[in-house]
Amino acid sequence: MQKNCLEVCLTPALLPLYKVENYIVVIIDIFRATSSICYGIENGAEAIIPVSEVEECAAYREKGLNYLLAAERNGEVVTGFDFGNSPFAYTPEKVAGKTVVLTTTNGTHALHLSRQAKRVVIGSFLNLTALCNWLKTQHDNILLVCAGWKNNFNLEDTLFAGAVIEQLKELEYKLDDPAIAANDLYQLGKHDISDYLKKTSHGERLRKLGITEDIAFCMQIDLTTAIPVLEGEKLTKLQD
């Protein structure tokens, strides 16, 4: 019997090389979009609508809906929006029962490019075990899509992909070279992920913006159990 594939797309720029319709896709943007999405859905957000452009996000204001609008570019909140993609903005007090429209530099871009997949789910260290346990019950090819930084490779997303592979590789998936490399990277960093990821360029960008607390928050493992899944245009809590 042919093995299912477990593969890693190291940057959205490489997504055209994959037929995403043949995969369950996991979107990964550790600093900070997918971490914030997982935290928001865990904290009772009714839905999060990911859009690619700031203008698309702003357009929801004209629709007269009581949505929260979140826009981030280059690590900072875009002027005129309710908040950006800091996980601290996605507390129960702010998002419970609400719909959030979100655009970010990297994460929502990767998600938009993956919409034709069999299923699109969101991964972060916050929901690592819950995500992996669910993936183990699926009988499909899996593609871990690293959002990277402006279409470039980054360490943190790839290391997280390696952490997923670590939990799934016992099931004898067929791994591609990026998946093998991601898991090798995880072996280097797994004993102290926070320390290992101090060297990342994106982490340095966030530190310069004075948001080191966000970095620490996003590296907490298994803080949540919710798995956000794309249903139509909205990310909601996976029910199965």
Secondary structure, 3 states (H helix, E strand, C coil): CCCCEEEEECCHHHHHHCCHHHEEEEEECCCCHHHHHHHHHHCCECEEEECCCHHHHHHHHHCCCCCEEEEEECCEECCCCCECCCHHHCCHHHHECCEEEEECCCHHHHHHHCCCCCEEEEECHHHHHHHHHHHHCCCCEEEEEECCECCECCHHHHHHHHHHHHHHHHHCCEECHHHHHHHHHHHHHHHHHHHHHHHCHHHHHHHHCCCHHHHHHHCCCCCCCCCEEEECCEEEECCC
